[in-house]
Amino acid sequence: MDAGLLLWGVLFSGIGIGFFLYGKKQKKLVPLFCGIGLMVLPYFLSSVTALVLISIVLMAIPYFIRL
């Protein structure tokens, strides 16, 4: 376990909680599922670069897809 991976995982998981709560409260599926993805993603990746890139994409999806 890399310290950078742990810190980035905590940061993106915290952002994911925000997305999840917003999606749940507003009843919007895209932020809800992106939040779940951001919270679960650090458990499955072992590369810091992949974690940062995929997390940035997941954070940008609700901006471009408004359902």
CHARMM internal coordinates of N, CA and C (Angstrom, degrees):
IC EDIT
DIST 1 N 1 CA 1.4469
DIST 1 CA 1 C 1.5228
ANGL 1 N 1 CA 1 C 108.68
DIST 1 C 2 N 1.2945
ANGL 1 CA 1 C 2 N 115.25
DIHE 1 N 1 CA 1 C 2 N 125.72
DIST 2 N 2 CA 1.4550
ANGL 1 C 2 N 2 CA 122.41
DIHE 1 CA 1 C 2 N 2 CA -179.38
DIST 2 CA 2 C 1.5277
ANGL 2 N 2 CA 2 C 109.55
DIHE 1 C 2 N 2 CA 2 C -91.90
DIST 2 C 3 N 1.3133
ANGL 2 CA 2 C 3 N 117.20
DIHE 2 N 2 CA 2 C 3 N 142.78
DIST 3 N 3 CA 1.4673
ANGL 2 C 3 N 3 CA 120.65
DIHE 2 CA 2 C 3 N 3 CA -179.69
DIST 3 CA 3 C 1.5230
ANGL 3 N 3 CA 3 C 111.26
DIHE 2 C 3 N 3 CA 3 C -64.76
DIST 3 C 4 N 1.3162
ANGL 3 CA 3 C 4 N 116.34
DIHE 3 N 3 CA 3 C 4 N -37.18
DIST 4 N 4 CA 1.4648
ANGL 3 C 4 N 4 CA 120.10
DIHE 3 CA 3 C 4 N 4 CA 177.74
DIST 4 CA 4 C 1.5155
ANGL 4 N 4 CA 4 C 112.01
DIHE 3 C 4 N 4 CA 4 C -64.35
DIST 4 C 5 N 1.3128
ANGL 4 CA 4 C 5 N 115.83
DIHE 4 N 4 CA 4 C 5 N -40.67
DIST 5 N 5 CA 1.4581
ANGL 4 C 5 N 5 CA 120.70
DIHE 4 CA 4 C 5 N 5 CA 178.05
DIST 5 CA 5 C 1.5248
ANGL 5 N 5 CA 5 C 110.76
DIHE 4 C 5 N 5 CA 5 C -63.39
DIST 5 C 6 N 1.3108
ANGL 5 CA 5 C 6 N 116.45
DIHE 5 N 5 CA 5 C 6 N -39.76
DIST 6 N 6 CA 1.4583
ANGL 5 C 6 N 6 CA 121.05
DIHE 5 CA 5 C 6 N 6 CA 178.77
DIST 6 CA 6 C 1.5284
ANGL 6 N 6 CA 6 C 111.41
DIHE 5 C 6 N 6 CA 6 C -65.64
DIST 6 C 7 N 1.3199
ANGL 6 CA 6 C 7 N 117.18
DIHE 6 N 6 CA 6 C 7 N -45.69
DIST 7 N 7 CA 1.4682
ANGL 6 C 7 N 7 CA 120.59
DIHE 6 CA 6 C 7 N 7 CA -179.44
DIST 7 CA 7 C 1.5278
ANGL 7 N 7 CA 7 C 111.94
DIHE 6 C 7 N 7 CA 7 C -66.46
DIST 7 C 8 N 1.3295
ANGL 7 CA 7 C 8 N 117.68
DIHE 7 N 7 CA 7 C 8 N -43.56
DIST 8 N 8 CA 1.4637
ANGL 7 C 8 N 8 CA 120.55
DIHE 7 CA 7 C 8 N 8 CA 177.56
DIST 8 CA 8 C 1.5309
ANGL 8 N 8 CA 8 C 110.01
DIHE 7 C 8 N 8 CA 8 C -64.52
DIST 8 C 9 N 1.3154
ANGL 8 CA 8 C 9 N 116.91
DIHE 8 N 8 CA 8 C 9 N -38.26
DIST 9 N 9 CA 1.4622
ANGL 8 C 9 N 9 CA 120.57
DIHE 8 CA 8 C 9 N 9 CA 178.63
DIST 9 CA 9 C 1.5153
ANGL 9 N 9 CA 9 C 112.14
DIHE 8 C 9 N 9 CA 9 C -63.03
DIST 9 C 10 N 1.3276
ANGL 9 CA 9 C 10 N 116.79
DIHE 9 N 9 CA 9 C 10 N -41.59
DIST 10 N 10 CA 1.4708
ANGL 9 C 10 N 10 CA 120.25
DIHE 9 CA 9 C 10 N 10 CA 177.71
DIST 10 CA 10 C 1.5293
ANGL 10 N 10 CA 10 C 110.28
DIHE 9 C 10 N 10 CA 10 C -65.55
DIST 10 C 11 N 1.3221
ANGL 10 CA 10 C 11 N 116.96
DIHE 10 N 10 CA 10 C 11 N -42.62
DIST 11 N 11 CA 1.4626
ANGL 10 C 11 N 11 CA 120.64
DIHE 10 CA 10 C 11 N 11 CA 179.99
DIST 11 CA 11 C 1.5289
ANGL 11 N 11 CA 11 C 111.21
DIHE 10 C 11 N 11 CA 11 C -61.43
DIST 11 C 12 N 1.3261
ANGL 11 CA 11 C 12 N 116.77
DIHE 11 N 11 CA 11 C 12 N -50.78
DIST 12 N 12 CA 1.4619
ANGL 11 C 12 N 12 CA 119.68
DIHE 11 CA 11 C 12 N 12 CA -177.05
DIST 12 CA 12 C 1.5240
ANGL 12 N 12 CA 12 C 112.07
DIHE 11 C 12 N 12 CA 12 C -71.90
DIST 12 C 13 N 1.3063
ANGL 12 CA 12 C 13 N 117.83
DIHE 12 N 12 CA 12 C 13 N -29.15
DIST 13 N 13 CA 1.4627
ANGL 12 C 13 N 13 CA 119.76
DIHE 12 CA 12 C 13 N 13 CA 174.42
DIST 13 CA 13 C 1.5284
ANGL 13 N 13 CA 13 C 110.85
DIHE 12 C 13 N 13 CA 13 C -67.78
DIST 13 C 14 N 1.3153
ANGL 13 CA 13 C 14 N 117.14
DIHE 13 N 13 CA 13 C 14 N -37.76
DIST 14 N 14 CA 1.4618
ANGL 13 C 14 N 14 CA 120.62
DIHE 13 CA 13 C 14 N 14 CA 176.08
DIST 14 CA 14 C 1.5221
ANGL 14 N 14 CA 14 C 111.81
DIHE 13 C 14 N 14 CA 14 C -63.95
DIST 14 C 15 N 1.3137
ANGL 14 CA 14 C 15 N 116.42
DIHE 14 N 14 CA 14 C 15 N -41.35
DIST 15 N 15 CA 1.4635
ANGL 14 C 15 N 15 CA 120.54
DIHE 14 CA 14 C 15 N 15 CA 175.84
DIST 15 CA 15 C 1.5282
ANGL 15 N 15 CA 15 C 109.64
DIHE 14 C 15 N 15 CA 15 C -65.56
DIST 15 C 16 N 1.3364
ANGL 15 CA 15 C 16 N 116.56
DIHE 15 N 15 CA 15 C 16 N -37.76
DIST 16 N 16 CA 1.4547
ANGL 15 C 16 N 16 CA 121.08
DIHE 15 CA 15 C 16 N 16 CA 178.24
DIST 16 CA 16 C 1.5200
ANGL 16 N 16 CA 16 C 112.41
DIHE 15 C 16 N 16 CA 16 C -63.09
DIST 16 C 17 N 1.3184
ANGL 16 CA 16 C 17 N 117.15
DIHE 16 N 16 CA 16 C 17 N -36.83
DIST 17 N 17 CA 1.4692
ANGL 16 C 17 N 17 CA 120.14
DIHE 16 CA 16 C 17 N 17 CA 176.55
DIST 17 CA 17 C 1.5245
ANGL 17 N 17 CA 17 C 109.92
DIHE 16 C 17 N 17 CA 17 C -63.08
DIST 17 C 18 N 1.3292
ANGL 17 CA 17 C 18 N 116.40
DIHE 17 N 17 CA 17 C 18 N -40.46
DIST 18 N 18 CA 1.4571
ANGL 17 C 18 N 18 CA 120.33
DIHE 17 CA 17 C 18 N 18 CA 177.39
DIST 18 CA 18 C 1.5239
ANGL 18 N 18 CA 18 C 112.12
DIHE 17 C 18 N 18 CA 18 C -62.44
DIST 18 C 19 N 1.3345
ANGL 18 CA 18 C 19 N 116.49
DIHE 18 N 18 CA 18 C 19 N -45.41
DIST 19 N 19 CA 1.4628
ANGL 18 C 19 N 19 CA 120.82
DIHE 18 CA 18 C 19 N 19 CA 176.91
DIST 19 CA 19 C 1.5251
ANGL 19 N 19 CA 19 C 110.90
DIHE 18 C 19 N 19 CA 19 C -61.68
DIST 19 C 20 N 1.3263
ANGL 19 CA 19 C 20 N 116.32
DIHE 19 N 19 CA 19 C 20 N -43.29
DIST 20 N 20 CA 1.4628
ANGL 19 C 20 N 20 CA 120.92
DIHE 19 CA 19 C 20 N 20 CA -178.66
DIST 20 CA 20 C 1.5278
ANGL 20 N 20 CA 20 C 110.99
DIHE 19 C 20 N 20 CA 20 C -62.61
DIST 20 C 21 N 1.3154
ANGL 20 CA 20 C 21 N 117.51
DIHE 20 N 20 CA 20 C 21 N -47.50
DIST 21 N 21 CA 1.4661
ANGL 20 C 21 N 21 CA 120.67
DIHE 20 CA 20 C 21 N 21 CA -179.56
DIST 21 CA 21 C 1.5283
ANGL 21 N 21 CA 21 C 111.75
DIHE 20 C 21 N 21 CA 21 C -65.27
DIST 21 C 22 N 1.3230
ANGL 21 CA 21 C 22 N 117.05
DIHE 21 N 21 CA 21 C 22 N -39.17
DIST 22 N 22 CA 1.4571
ANGL 21 C 22 N 22 CA 120.33
DIHE 21 CA 21 C 22 N 22 CA 177.20
DIST 22 CA 22 C 1.5324
ANGL 22 N 22 CA 22 C 110.74
DIHE 21 C 22 N 22 CA 22 C -63.73
DIST 22 C 23 N 1.3291
ANGL 22 CA 22 C 23 N 116.67
DIHE 22 N 22 CA 22 C 23 N -46.39
DIST 23 N 23 CA 1.4554
ANGL 22 C 23 N 23 CA 120.31
DIHE 22 CA 22 C 23 N 23 CA -179.97
DIST 23 CA 23 C 1.5132
ANGL 23 N 23 CA 23 C 112.41
DIHE 22 C 23 N 23 CA 23 C -64.11
DIST 23 C 24 N 1.3137
ANGL 23 CA 23 C 24 N 116.93
DIHE 23 N 23 CA 23 C 24 N -37.33
DIST 24 N 24 CA 1.4564
ANGL 23 C 24 N 24 CA 120.87
DIHE 23 CA 23 C 24 N 24 CA 179.40
DIST 24 CA 24 C 1.5266
ANGL 24 N 24 CA 24 C 110.89
DIHE 23 C 24 N 24 CA 24 C -68.97
DIST 24 C 25 N 1.3231
ANGL 24 CA 24 C 25 N 117.02
DIHE 24 N 24 CA 24 C 25 N -43.73
DIST 25 N 25 CA 1.4621
ANGL 24 C 25 N 25 CA 121.01
DIHE 24 CA 24 C 25 N 25 CA -177.81
DIST 25 CA 25 C 1.5258
ANGL 25 N 25 CA 25 C 111.56
DIHE 24 C 25 N 25 CA 25 C -69.55
DIST 25 C 26 N 1.3239
ANGL 25 CA 25 C 26 N 117.59
DIHE 25 N 25 CA 25 C 26 N -40.36
DIST 26 N 26 CA 1.4590
ANGL 25 C 26 N 26 CA 121.78
DIHE 25 CA 25 C 26 N 26 CA -177.97
DIST 26 CA 26 C 1.5279
ANGL 26 N 26 CA 26 C 112.81
DIHE 25 C 26 N 26 CA 26 C -88.48
DIST 26 C 27 N 1.3381
ANGL 26 CA 26 C 27 N 116.83
DIHE 26 N 26 CA 26 C 27 N -3.71
DIST 27 N 27 CA 1.4644
ANGL 26 C 27 N 27 CA 122.84
DIHE 26 CA 26 C 27 N 27 CA -177.96
DIST 27 CA 27 C 1.5403
ANGL 27 N 27 CA 27 C 111.43
DIHE 26 C 27 N 27 CA 27 C 57.92
DIST 27 C 28 N 1.3232
ANGL 27 CA 27 C 28 N 115.21
DIHE 27 N 27 CA 27 C 28 N 47.03
DIST 28 N 28 CA 1.4587
ANGL 27 C 28 N 28 CA 122.20
DIHE 27 CA 27 C 28 N 28 CA 177.54
DIST 28 CA 28 C 1.5239
ANGL 28 N 28 CA 28 C 108.29
DIHE 27 C 28 N 28 CA 28 C -115.40
DIST 28 C 29 N 1.3210
ANGL 28 CA 28 C 29 N 115.54
DIHE 28 N 28 CA 28 C 29 N 125.14
DIST 29 N 29 CA 1.4612
ANGL 28 C 29 N 29 CA 120.26
DIHE 28 CA 28 C 29 N 29 CA -173.04
DIST 29 CA 29 C 1.5264
ANGL 29 N 29 CA 29 C 114.04
DIHE 28 C 29 N 29 CA 29 C -75.26
DIST 29 C 30 N 1.3242
ANGL 29 CA 29 C 30 N 117.83
DIHE 29 N 29 CA 29 C 30 N -35.50
DIST 30 N 30 CA 1.4701
ANGL 29 C 30 N 30 CA 119.67
DIHE 29 CA 29 C 30 N 30 CA -175.65
DIST 30 CA 30 C 1.5283
ANGL 30 N 30 CA 30 C 111.29
DIHE 29 C 30 N 30 CA 30 C -63.63
DIST 30 C 31 N 1.3492
ANGL 30 CA 30 C 31 N 120.19
DIHE 30 N 30 CA 30 C 31 N -51.95
DIST 31 N 31 CA 1.4724
ANGL 30 C 31 N 31 CA 118.08
DIHE 30 CA 30 C 31 N 31 CA 177.59
DIST 31 CA 31 C 1.5197
ANGL 31 N 31 CA 31 C 112.92
DIHE 30 C 31 N 31 CA 31 C -65.16
DIST 31 C 32 N 1.3301
ANGL 31 CA 31 C 32 N 117.02
DIHE 31 N 31 CA 31 C 32 N -31.59
DIST 32 N 32 CA 1.4634
ANGL 31 C 32 N 32 CA 120.85
DIHE 31 CA 31 C 32 N 32 CA 178.60
DIST 32 CA 32 C 1.5272
ANGL 32 N 32 CA 32 C 110.79
DIHE 31 C 32 N 32 CA 32 C -61.26
DIST 32 C 33 N 1.3297
ANGL 32 CA 32 C 33 N 116.28
DIHE 32 N 32 CA 32 C 33 N -50.59
DIST 33 N 33 CA 1.4608
ANGL 32 C 33 N 33 CA 119.61
DIHE 32 CA 32 C 33 N 33 CA -178.60
DIST 33 CA 33 C 1.5258
ANGL 33 N 33 CA 33 C 112.72
DIHE 32 C 33 N 33 CA 33 C -72.49
DIST 33 C 34 N 1.3275
ANGL 33 CA 33 C 34 N 117.73
DIHE 33 N 33 CA 33 C 34 N -31.94
DIST 34 N 34 CA 1.4694
ANGL 33 C 34 N 34 CA 119.59
DIHE 33 CA 33 C 34 N 34 CA 175.23
DIST 34 CA 34 C 1.5296
ANGL 34 N 34 CA 34 C 110.31
DIHE 33 C 34 N 34 CA 34 C -66.88
DIST 34 C 35 N 1.3255
ANGL 34 CA 34 C 35 N 116.73
DIHE 34 N 34 CA 34 C 35 N -37.45
DIST 35 N 35 CA 1.4600
ANGL 34 C 35 N 35 CA 120.47
DIHE 34 CA 34 C 35 N 35 CA 176.30
DIST 35 CA 35 C 1.5148
ANGL 35 N 35 CA 35 C 112.19
DIHE 34 C 35 N 35 CA 35 C -63.95
DIST 35 C 36 N 1.3305
ANGL 35 CA 35 C 36 N 116.17
DIHE 35 N 35 CA 35 C 36 N -42.72
DIST 36 N 36 CA 1.4682
ANGL 35 C 36 N 36 CA 119.67
DIHE 35 CA 35 C 36 N 36 CA 176.74
DIST 36 CA 36 C 1.5233
ANGL 36 N 36 CA 36 C 109.86
DIHE 35 C 36 N 36 CA 36 C -62.47
DIST 36 C 37 N 1.3353
ANGL 36 CA 36 C 37 N 116.11
DIHE 36 N 36 CA 36 C 37 N -42.45
DIST 37 N 37 CA 1.4618
ANGL 36 C 37 N 37 CA 120.00
DIHE 36 CA 36 C 37 N 37 CA 178.20
DIST 37 CA 37 C 1.5193
ANGL 37 N 37 CA 37 C 112.53
DIHE 36 C 37 N 37 CA 37 C -61.51
DIST 37 C 38 N 1.3239
ANGL 37 CA 37 C 38 N 116.77
DIHE 37 N 37 CA 37 C 38 N -41.78
DIST 38 N 38 CA 1.4650
ANGL 37 C 38 N 38 CA 120.13
DIHE 37 CA 37 C 38 N 38 CA 179.49
DIST 38 CA 38 C 1.5226
ANGL 38 N 38 CA 38 C 111.88
DIHE 37 C 38 N 38 CA 38 C -67.26
DIST 38 C 39 N 1.3234
ANGL 38 CA 38 C 39 N 117.33
DIHE 38 N 38 CA 38 C 39 N -32.76
DIST 39 N 39 CA 1.4681
ANGL 38 C 39 N 39 CA 119.50
DIHE 38 CA 38 C 39 N 39 CA 179.76
DIST 39 CA 39 C 1.5270
ANGL 39 N 39 CA 39 C 112.02
DIHE 38 C 39 N 39 CA 39 C -75.67
DIST 39 C 40 N 1.3306
ANGL 39 CA 39 C 40 N 117.18
DIHE 39 N 39 CA 39 C 40 N -32.42
DIST 40 N 40 CA 1.4718
ANGL 39 C 40 N 40 CA 121.03
DIHE 39 CA 39 C 40 N 40 CA -174.40
DIST 40 CA 40 C 1.5241
ANGL 40 N 40 CA 40 C 112.04
DIHE 39 C 40 N 40 CA 40 C -91.16
DIST 40 C 41 N 1.3111
ANGL 40 CA 40 C 41 N 117.58
DIHE 40 N 40 CA 40 C 41 N -28.17
DIST 41 N 41 CA 1.4675
ANGL 40 C 41 N 41 CA 122.53
DIHE 40 CA 40 C 41 N 41 CA -173.92
DIST 41 CA 41 C 1.5380
ANGL 41 N 41 CA 41 C 114.66
DIHE 40 C 41 N 41 CA 41 C -54.04
DIST 41 C 42 N 1.3374
ANGL 41 CA 41 C 42 N 120.46
DIHE 41 N 41 CA 41 C 42 N -42.95
DIST 42 N 42 CA 1.4747
ANGL 41 C 42 N 42 CA 118.89
DIHE 41 CA 41 C 42 N 42 CA -177.77
DIST 42 CA 42 C 1.5317
ANGL 42 N 42 CA 42 C 114.15
DIHE 41 C 42 N 42 CA 42 C -62.42
DIST 42 C 43 N 1.3125
ANGL 42 CA 42 C 43 N 117.85
DIHE 42 N 42 CA 42 C 43 N -20.88
DIST 43 N 43 CA 1.4614
ANGL 42 C 43 N 43 CA 119.98
DIHE 42 CA 42 C 43 N 43 CA 178.70
DIST 43 CA 43 C 1.5232
ANGL 43 N 43 CA 43 C 112.94
DIHE 42 C 43 N 43 CA 43 C -72.17
DIST 43 C 44 N 1.3280
ANGL 43 CA 43 C 44 N 117.12
DIHE 43 N 43 CA 43 C 44 N -23.23
DIST 44 N 44 CA 1.4533
ANGL 43 C 44 N 44 CA 120.81
DIHE 43 CA 43 C 44 N 44 CA -172.78
DIST 44 CA 44 C 1.5217
ANGL 44 N 44 CA 44 C 114.56
DIHE 43 C 44 N 44 CA 44 C -106.68
DIST 44 C 45 N 1.3212
ANGL 44 CA 44 C 45 N 118.46
DIHE 44 N 44 CA 44 C 45 N -10.04
DIST 45 N 45 CA 1.4577
ANGL 44 C 45 N 45 CA 120.89
DIHE 44 CA 44 C 45 N 45 CA -178.01
DIST 45 CA 45 C 1.5203
ANGL 45 N 45 CA 45 C 110.90
DIHE 44 C 45 N 45 CA 45 C -109.14
DIST 45 C 46 N 1.3249
ANGL 45 CA 45 C 46 N 115.64
DIHE 45 N 45 CA 45 C 46 N 143.67
DIST 46 N 46 CA 1.4624
ANGL 45 C 46 N 46 CA 120.00
DIHE 45 CA 45 C 46 N 46 CA 178.04
DIST 46 CA 46 C 1.5249
ANGL 46 N 46 CA 46 C 111.86
DIHE 45 C 46 N 46 CA 46 C -116.84
DIST 46 C 47 N 1.3200
ANGL 46 CA 46 C 47 N 117.04
DIHE 46 N 46 CA 46 C 47 N 4.84
DIST 47 N 47 CA 1.4554
ANGL 46 C 47 N 47 CA 121.78
DIHE 46 CA 46 C 47 N 47 CA 179.43
DIST 47 CA 47 C 1.5275
ANGL 47 N 47 CA 47 C 109.31
DIHE 46 C 47 N 47 CA 47 C -112.81
DIST 47 C 48 N 1.3189
ANGL 47 CA 47 C 48 N 115.79
DIHE 47 N 47 CA 47 C 48 N 129.73
DIST 48 N 48 CA 1.4597
ANGL 47 C 48 N 48 CA 120.81
DIHE 47 CA 47 C 48 N 48 CA -179.85
DIST 48 CA 48 C 1.5258
ANGL 48 N 48 CA 48 C 110.14
DIHE 47 C 48 N 48 CA 48 C -65.83
DIST 48 C 49 N 1.3135
ANGL 48 CA 48 C 49 N 116.72
DIHE 48 N 48 CA 48 C 49 N -41.58
DIST 49 N 49 CA 1.4652
ANGL 48 C 49 N 49 CA 120.65
DIHE 48 CA 48 C 49 N 49 CA -179.06
DIST 49 CA 49 C 1.5183
ANGL 49 N 49 CA 49 C 111.32
DIHE 48 C 49 N 49 CA 49 C -61.76
DIST 49 C 50 N 1.3247
ANGL 49 CA 49 C 50 N 116.96
DIHE 49 N 49 CA 49 C 50 N -45.96
DIST 50 N 50 CA 1.4633
ANGL 49 C 50 N 50 CA 120.57
DIHE 49 CA 49 C 50 N 50 CA 179.06
DIST 50 CA 50 C 1.5231
ANGL 50 N 50 CA 50 C 111.15
DIHE 49 C 50 N 50 CA 50 C -63.90
DIST 50 C 51 N 1.3204
ANGL 50 CA 50 C 51 N 116.95
DIHE 50 N 50 CA 50 C 51 N -40.17
DIST 51 N 51 CA 1.4637
ANGL 50 C 51 N 51 CA 121.06
DIHE 50 CA 50 C 51 N 51 CA 179.26
DIST 51 CA 51 C 1.5243
ANGL 51 N 51 CA 51 C 110.80
DIHE 50 C 51 N 51 CA 51 C -61.96
DIST 51 C 52 N 1.3075
ANGL 51 CA 51 C 52 N 117.33
DIHE 51 N 51 CA 51 C 52 N -45.85
DIST 52 N 52 CA 1.4693
ANGL 51 C 52 N 52 CA 121.01
DIHE 51 CA 51 C 52 N 52 CA -178.35
DIST 52 CA 52 C 1.5276
ANGL 52 N 52 CA 52 C 110.29
DIHE 51 C 52 N 52 CA 52 C -66.47
DIST 52 C 53 N 1.3147
ANGL 52 CA 52 C 53 N 118.21
DIHE 52 N 52 CA 52 C 53 N -45.93
DIST 53 N 53 CA 1.4625
ANGL 52 C 53 N 53 CA 120.77
DIHE 52 CA 52 C 53 N 53 CA -177.47
DIST 53 CA 53 C 1.5269
ANGL 53 N 53 CA 53 C 112.11
DIHE 52 C 53 N 53 CA 53 C -65.44
DIST 53 C 54 N 1.3112
ANGL 53 CA 53 C 54 N 117.62
DIHE 53 N 53 CA 53 C 54 N -46.51
DIST 54 N 54 CA 1.4623
ANGL 53 C 54 N 54 CA 120.56
DIHE 53 CA 53 C 54 N 54 CA -179.20
DIST 54 CA 54 C 1.5236
ANGL 54 N 54 CA 54 C 110.54
DIHE 53 C 54 N 54 CA 54 C -67.51
DIST 54 C 55 N 1.3108
ANGL 54 CA 54 C 55 N 117.34
DIHE 54 N 54 CA 54 C 55 N -37.01
DIST 55 N 55 CA 1.4606
ANGL 54 C 55 N 55 CA 120.25
DIHE 54 CA 54 C 55 N 55 CA 178.83
DIST 55 CA 55 C 1.5242
ANGL 55 N 55 CA 55 C 111.62
DIHE 54 C 55 N 55 CA 55 C -66.66
DIST 55 C 56 N 1.3116
ANGL 55 CA 55 C 56 N 117.68
DIHE 55 N 55 CA 55 C 56 N -38.70
DIST 56 N 56 CA 1.4662
ANGL 55 C 56 N 56 CA 120.53
DIHE 55 CA 55 C 56 N 56 CA 176.81
DIST 56 CA 56 C 1.5221
ANGL 56 N 56 CA 56 C 110.45
DIHE 55 C 56 N 56 CA 56 C -63.43
DIST 56 C 57 N 1.3173
ANGL 56 CA 56 C 57 N 116.66
DIHE 56 N 56 CA 56 C 57 N -40.85
DIST 57 N 57 CA 1.4690
ANGL 56 C 57 N 57 CA 120.26
DIHE 56 CA 56 C 57 N 57 CA 177.19
DIST 57 CA 57 C 1.5286
ANGL 57 N 57 CA 57 C 110.32
DIHE 56 C 57 N 57 CA 57 C -63.49
DIST 57 C 58 N 1.3285
ANGL 57 CA 57 C 58 N 117.02
DIHE 57 N 57 CA 57 C 58 N -44.04
DIST 58 N 58 CA 1.4619
ANGL 57 C 58 N 58 CA 120.04
DIHE 57 CA 57 C 58 N 58 CA 179.12
DIST 58 CA 58 C 1.5287
ANGL 58 N 58 CA 58 C 112.08
DIHE 57 C 58 N 58 CA 58 C -64.15
DIST 58 C 59 N 1.3237
ANGL 58 CA 58 C 59 N 117.68
DIHE 58 N 58 CA 58 C 59 N -33.37
DIST 59 N 59 CA 1.4627
ANGL 58 C 59 N 59 CA 119.67
DIHE 58 CA 58 C 59 N 59 CA 177.94
DIST 59 CA 59 C 1.5244
ANGL 59 N 59 CA 59 C 111.65
DIHE 58 C 59 N 59 CA 59 C -74.47
DIST 59 C 60 N 1.3282
ANGL 59 CA 59 C 60 N 118.31
DIHE 59 N 59 CA 59 C 60 N -25.38
DIST 60 N 60 CA 1.4671
ANGL 59 C 60 N 60 CA 121.42
DIHE 59 CA 59 C 60 N 60 CA -179.23
DIST 60 CA 60 C 1.5252
ANGL 60 N 60 CA 60 C 112.00
DIHE 59 C 60 N 60 CA 60 C -84.08
DIST 60 C 61 N 1.3102
ANGL 60 CA 60 C 61 N 118.63
DIHE 60 N 60 CA 60 C 61 N -23.78
DIST 61 N 61 CA 1.4708
ANGL 60 C 61 N 61 CA 121.72
DIHE 60 CA 60 C 61 N 61 CA -176.38
DIST 61 CA 61 C 1.5275
ANGL 61 N 61 CA 61 C 112.55
DIHE 60 C 61 N 61 CA 61 C -56.26
DIST 61 C 62 N 1.3439
ANGL 61 CA 61 C 62 N 121.18
DIHE 61 N 61 CA 61 C 62 N -47.56
DIST 62 N 62 CA 1.4765
ANGL 61 C 62 N 62 CA 118.72
DIHE 61 CA 61 C 62 N 62 CA -179.54
DIST 62 CA 62 C 1.5280
ANGL 62 N 62 CA 62 C 113.70
DIHE 61 C 62 N 62 CA 62 C -63.22
DIST 62 C 63 N 1.3170
ANGL 62 CA 62 C 63 N 117.72
DIHE 62 N 62 CA 62 C 63 N -23.89
DIST 63 N 63 CA 1.4612
ANGL 62 C 63 N 63 CA 120.00
DIHE 62 CA 62 C 63 N 63 CA 178.22
DIST 63 CA 63 C 1.5296
ANGL 63 N 63 CA 63 C 110.99
DIHE 62 C 63 N 63 CA 63 C -70.30
DIST 63 C 64 N 1.3286
ANGL 63 CA 63 C 64 N 116.38
DIHE 63 N 63 CA 63 C 64 N -38.82
DIST 64 N 64 CA 1.4600
ANGL 63 C 64 N 64 CA 120.53
DIHE 63 CA 63 C 64 N 64 CA -176.35
DIST 64 CA 64 C 1.5259
ANGL 64 N 64 CA 64 C 113.39
DIHE 63 C 64 N 64 CA 64 C -90.48
DIST 64 C 65 N 1.3219
ANGL 64 CA 64 C 65 N 118.40
DIHE 64 N 64 CA 64 C 65 N -27.47
DIST 65 N 65 CA 1.4624
ANGL 64 C 65 N 65 CA 122.25
DIHE 64 CA 64 C 65 N 65 CA 179.86
DIST 65 CA 65 C 1.5190
ANGL 65 N 65 CA 65 C 108.16
DIHE 64 C 65 N 65 CA 65 C -111.23
DIST 65 C 66 N 1.2927
ANGL 65 CA 65 C 66 N 115.50
DIHE 65 N 65 CA 65 C 66 N 108.10
DIST 66 N 66 CA 1.4705
ANGL 65 C 66 N 66 CA 120.67
DIHE 65 CA 65 C 66 N 66 CA -179.43
DIST 66 CA 66 C 1.5133
ANGL 66 N 66 CA 66 C 108.30
DIHE 65 C 66 N 66 CA 66 C -114.16
DIST 66 C 67 N 1.3326
ANGL 66 CA 66 C 67 N 115.11
DIHE 66 N 66 CA 66 C 67 N 101.89
DIST 67 N 67 CA 1.4704
ANGL 66 C 67 N 67 CA 120.35
DIHE 66 CA 66 C 67 N 67 CA 178.03
DIST 67 CA 67 C 1.5034
ANGL 67 N 67 CA 67 C 110.24
DIHE 66 C 67 N 67 CA 67 C -110.30
END
COOR INIT
IC SEED 1 N 1 CA 1 C
IC BUILD
